[in-house]
Amino acid sequence: MARYAIGDIQGCHDELRELLRLLKFKPDRDELLFAGDLVNRGPDSLGVLRLVRALGANATVVLGNHDLHLLAHCVDPDRPLRAGDTLQQVLESRDCDTITEWLIQQPLAVHDVRRNELLLHAGLVPQWTATEAVAAAAEVSLALRTDPKGFLSRMYGNEPTRWRDDLDRDARLRFTVNMLTRLRFCTAQGEVALKLKCAPADAPAPYAPWFSHAGRAAAGTRIVFGHWSALGYLRTDTLLCLDTGCVWGGALTALDLDDPEAAPVRLPCPAYQAIGAD
């Protein structure tokens, strides 16, 4: 049995199928962990969703910002798509409702306590432990499942930029979503800068990559994430970034999580979009 983590797919269905072939993936023995952003920007988000959903229990999925963006359009057909969105095929599909129901059930974070491993899409502010992140993610999931349209209509926005215990419910949920699905840079005090999309070395002080601050509460937990194509492949004892810019002309990347000697498996991807969109 192998456990493969796979980075942002962004609607690149043919590349995902070919990557699974290269991995010699066997659904009767192997497990796939998807770090979010299954959809958008690439040419076949519908194909990706159908493929991953069909994997059933062999797939562990966390939601990324583009997956939540798709859900916002699924539950509110009047919401205008953004430039660069490639979601219309999903929205017009015969199984859109089924896909929506399945996607709503996916979490924002998965904590494998036995392996001391946390799967999420973006990052954690330095003050949060893995346990706290999963608890906050569960609150978001409950809101999403209970009132999808209401929650998703209030999800967008960059405020608040810092966690406080006295935040109201909507602000608390929005901060959690932004941290787990959009975070790249923050200060040591946990002030997030969601508009920064540069390479790590180019961030203005006092901002730095979320994982680089000393004394992080989750520093002892291995975090598997994506979301950051400008960072690219990063592998340390406790960090694994797998967003290698598939849709931007980079590659779709997978790694065997349980083999410390394993090399990443990379499949080159065409530039379906110009670099610069979120």
C-alpha positions as CSV (number, residue, x, y, z in Angstrom):
1,M,0.0,0.0,0.0
2,A,1.2,3.5,-0.8
3,R,-0.1,6.9,0.2
4,Y,0.4,9.5,-2.5
5,A,-0.1,13.2,-1.8
6,I,-1.0,15.3,-4.9
7,G,-0.7,19.0,-5.4
8,D,-3.1,21.5,-7.0
9,I,-4.7,20.0,-10.1
10,Q,-6.7,23.1,-11.1
11,G,-8.9,21.3,-13.6
12,C,-6.1,19.5,-15.5
13,H,-7.9,16.2,-15.9
14,D,-5.7,14.6,-18.6
15,E,-2.6,15.3,-16.5
16,L,-4.1,13.8,-13.4
17,R,-5.0,10.6,-15.3
18,E,-1.5,10.4,-16.7
19,L,0.0,11.0,-13.2
20,L,-2.0,8.2,-11.8
21,R,-0.7,6.0,-14.5
22,L,2.9,6.9,-13.8
23,L,2.3,6.2,-10.1
24,K,0.9,2.8,-11.0
25,F,-2.0,3.7,-8.7
26,K,-4.1,0.7,-7.7
27,P,-7.4,1.5,-6.0
28,D,-7.5,-1.8,-4.2
29,R,-4.2,-1.0,-2.3
30,D,-3.3,2.7,-2.6
31,E,-4.6,6.0,-1.1
32,L,-4.5,9.4,-2.6
33,L,-4.4,12.7,-0.6
34,F,-5.4,15.8,-2.5
35,A,-4.2,19.1,-1.2
36,G,-7.1,21.2,-2.5
37,D,-7.8,23.2,-5.7
38,L,-9.1,20.3,-7.7
39,V,-10.8,22.8,-10.0
40,N,-10.6,26.0,-12.0
41,R,-8.2,27.6,-14.5
42,G,-7.5,24.3,-16.3
43,P,-9.6,22.9,-19.2
44,D,-11.6,20.1,-17.5
45,S,-12.6,20.7,-13.9
46,L,-15.7,18.5,-14.4
47,G,-13.5,15.5,-15.4
48,V,-11.3,16.0,-12.4
49,L,-14.3,16.1,-10.0
50,R,-15.8,13.0,-11.5
51,L,-12.5,11.1,-11.4
52,V,-11.7,12.0,-7.8
53,R,-15.3,11.4,-6.5
54,A,-15.3,8.0,-8.2
55,L,-12.3,7.0,-6.1
56,G,-14.5,6.9,-3.0
57,A,-12.7,6.0,0.2
58,N,-9.3,5.8,-1.6
59,A,-9.3,9.6,-1.8
60,T,-8.9,12.1,1.0
61,V,-9.7,15.6,-0.2
62,V,-9.4,19.0,1.5
63,L,-11.0,22.1,0.0
64,G,-9.0,24.9,-1.5
65,N,-10.0,28.4,-2.3
66,H,-11.0,27.5,-5.9
67,D,-13.1,24.6,-4.7
68,L,-15.0,26.9,-2.4
69,H,-15.3,29.4,-5.2
70,L,-17.0,26.7,-7.3
71,L,-19.4,25.9,-4.5
72,A,-20.3,29.6,-4.2
73,H,-21.4,29.5,-7.9
74,C,-23.1,26.2,-7.6
75,V,-25.4,27.4,-4.8
76,D,-25.9,30.9,-6.4
77,P,-26.2,30.6,-10.2
78,D,-26.6,34.4,-10.4
79,R,-23.1,35.0,-9.1
80,P,-20.9,36.3,-12.0
81,L,-17.8,34.3,-12.8
82,R,-14.4,36.0,-12.6
83,A,-12.0,36.5,-15.5
84,G,-10.0,33.3,-15.9
85,D,-12.6,31.0,-14.3
86,T,-13.2,27.8,-16.2
87,L,-16.2,26.5,-14.2
88,Q,-19.0,26.8,-16.6
89,Q,-18.8,23.1,-17.7
90,V,-19.3,22.0,-14.1
91,L,-22.2,24.5,-13.5
92,E,-24.0,23.2,-16.7
93,S,-23.4,19.5,-16.1
94,R,-26.2,17.0,-15.5
95,D,-24.5,15.9,-12.2
96,C,-23.7,19.4,-10.9
97,D,-26.1,18.8,-7.9
98,T,-24.4,15.5,-7.1
99,I,-21.0,17.0,-7.3
100,T,-22.0,19.9,-5.2
101,E,-23.3,17.6,-2.4
102,W,-20.1,15.6,-2.5
103,L,-17.8,18.6,-2.5
104,I,-19.7,20.2,0.4
105,Q,-18.9,17.1,2.5
106,Q,-15.1,17.5,2.1
107,P,-13.2,19.1,5.0
108,L,-10.8,22.0,5.1
109,A,-8.2,20.1,7.1
110,V,-7.4,16.5,8.0
111,H,-5.3,15.6,11.0
112,D,-3.8,12.1,11.0
113,V,-2.9,12.0,14.7
114,R,-1.1,8.7,14.6
115,R,1.2,9.9,11.9
116,N,1.3,13.4,13.3
117,E,0.4,14.8,9.8
118,L,-1.9,17.6,8.8
119,L,-3.3,18.0,5.3
120,L,-4.6,21.4,4.3
121,H,-4.6,23.7,1.3
122,A,-2.7,26.8,2.3
123,G,-1.2,27.3,5.8
124,L,-1.5,28.1,9.5
125,V,-0.7,31.2,11.5
126,P,2.1,30.6,14.0
127,Q,-0.2,30.7,17.0
128,W,-2.3,27.7,15.9
129,T,-1.7,24.0,16.7
130,A,-2.9,21.3,14.3
131,T,-5.7,20.4,16.8
132,E,-6.9,24.0,16.9
133,A,-6.9,24.2,13.1
134,V,-8.9,21.1,12.7
135,A,-11.5,22.3,15.3
136,A,-11.8,25.6,13.5
137,A,-12.1,23.8,10.2
138,A,-14.9,21.6,11.6
139,E,-16.8,24.8,12.5
140,V,-16.5,26.0,8.9
141,S,-17.6,22.6,7.6
142,L,-20.7,22.6,9.8
143,A,-21.6,26.1,8.6
144,L,-21.1,25.0,5.0
145,R,-23.2,22.0,5.3
146,T,-26.0,23.6,7.4
147,D,-26.5,26.8,5.2
148,P,-24.3,26.6,2.1
149,K,-25.7,29.6,0.3
150,G,-25.7,31.8,3.4
151,F,-22.2,30.8,4.5
152,L,-20.7,31.1,1.0
153,S,-22.2,34.5,0.4
154,R,-20.4,35.8,3.5
155,M,-17.1,33.9,2.9
156,Y,-15.4,36.5,0.6
157,G,-13.2,39.2,2.0
158,N,-9.8,39.8,3.5
159,E,-11.0,40.9,7.0
160,P,-10.2,40.1,9.7
161,T,-6.5,40.0,9.2
162,R,-5.7,38.6,12.7
163,W,-7.4,36.1,15.0
164,R,-9.0,37.3,18.2
165,D,-11.0,35.3,20.6
166,D,-13.9,37.9,20.5
167,L,-14.5,37.7,16.8
168,D,-18.1,37.3,15.8
169,R,-19.1,34.1,14.1
170,D,-18.9,35.3,10.5
171,A,-15.5,36.9,11.1
172,R,-14.2,33.8,12.8
173,L,-15.3,31.6,9.9
174,R,-13.9,33.9,7.3
175,F,-10.5,34.1,9.1
176,T,-10.4,30.3,9.2
177,V,-11.2,29.9,5.5
178,N,-8.7,32.5,4.6
179,M,-5.9,30.9,6.7
180,L,-6.5,27.4,5.6
181,T,-7.2,28.1,1.9
182,R,-5.4,31.4,1.0
183,L,-2.5,32.1,3.4
184,R,1.0,32.5,2.2
185,F,2.5,35.3,4.3
186,C,2.0,36.5,7.8
187,T,3.8,38.2,10.7
188,A,5.1,36.4,13.7
189,Q,2.1,37.8,15.6
190,G,-0.3,36.2,13.1
191,E,-1.2,39.2,11.0
192,V,-2.0,37.8,7.5
193,A,-1.3,39.5,4.2
194,L,-3.6,37.8,1.7
195,K,-2.8,40.0,-1.2
196,L,0.9,39.1,-1.2
197,K,1.6,36.4,-3.9
198,C,5.3,36.9,-4.5
199,A,8.2,34.5,-4.0
200,P,9.1,34.0,-0.3
201,A,12.3,36.1,-0.5
202,D,10.4,39.1,-2.0
203,A,8.0,39.6,0.9
204,P,8.2,43.0,2.6
205,A,9.1,43.0,6.4
206,P,7.6,42.1,8.8
207,Y,5.8,39.5,6.6
208,A,7.4,36.2,5.9
209,P,6.2,32.7,4.8
210,W,3.8,31.4,7.4
211,F,6.0,28.3,8.0
212,S,9.2,30.3,8.6
213,H,8.4,32.0,11.9
214,A,10.2,30.7,15.0
215,G,8.2,29.1,17.7
216,R,5.3,28.0,15.5
217,A,2.8,26.1,17.6
218,A,2.4,23.4,14.9
219,A,6.1,23.1,14.1
220,G,6.3,19.5,15.3
221,T,3.5,18.4,12.9
222,R,4.2,17.4,9.3
223,I,2.0,19.7,7.2
224,V,1.2,18.8,3.6
225,F,-0.1,21.7,1.6
226,G,-0.3,23.4,-1.8
227,H,-1.6,26.8,-3.0
228,W,1.8,28.4,-3.6
229,S,3.1,27.9,-7.1
230,A,5.7,30.7,-6.6
231,L,7.1,28.6,-3.7
232,G,7.0,25.4,-5.7
233,Y,8.1,22.0,-4.4
234,L,9.3,22.2,-0.8
235,R,10.2,19.2,1.3
236,T,11.6,19.1,4.9
237,D,11.0,16.8,7.8
238,T,7.8,18.7,8.7
239,L,6.8,20.5,5.5
240,L,5.6,19.3,2.1
241,C,4.4,21.8,-0.5
242,L,3.2,20.2,-3.7
243,D,1.9,23.1,-5.8
244,T,4.3,23.1,-8.7
245,G,2.2,25.3,-11.0
246,C,0.4,22.6,-13.0
247,V,-2.0,25.0,-14.8
248,W,0.7,27.7,-15.3
249,G,3.0,25.5,-17.4
250,G,4.7,23.9,-14.5
251,A,4.0,20.3,-13.4
252,L,1.5,18.2,-11.5
253,T,3.4,16.6,-8.6
254,A,2.8,13.6,-6.3
255,L,4.9,12.1,-3.5
256,D,4.8,8.8,-1.6
257,L,4.3,10.1,1.9
258,D,5.5,7.0,3.6
259,D,8.8,6.5,1.8
260,P,11.5,8.9,3.0
261,E,13.6,8.0,0.0
262,A,11.0,8.5,-2.6
263,A,11.5,11.1,-5.3
264,P,8.6,13.3,-6.3
265,V,6.8,12.2,-9.5
266,R,6.2,15.2,-11.7
267,L,4.2,15.4,-14.9
268,P,4.8,18.5,-17.1
269,C,1.6,20.5,-17.8
270,P,0.8,23.0,-20.6
271,A,0.4,26.7,-19.7
272,Y,-3.4,26.8,-19.8
273,Q,-3.3,30.2,-18.1
274,A,-0.9,33.1,-17.9
275,I,0.8,33.5,-14.5
276,G,-0.7,36.1,-12.4
277,A,-4.2,35.0,-11.4
278,D,-4.9,33.8,-7.9
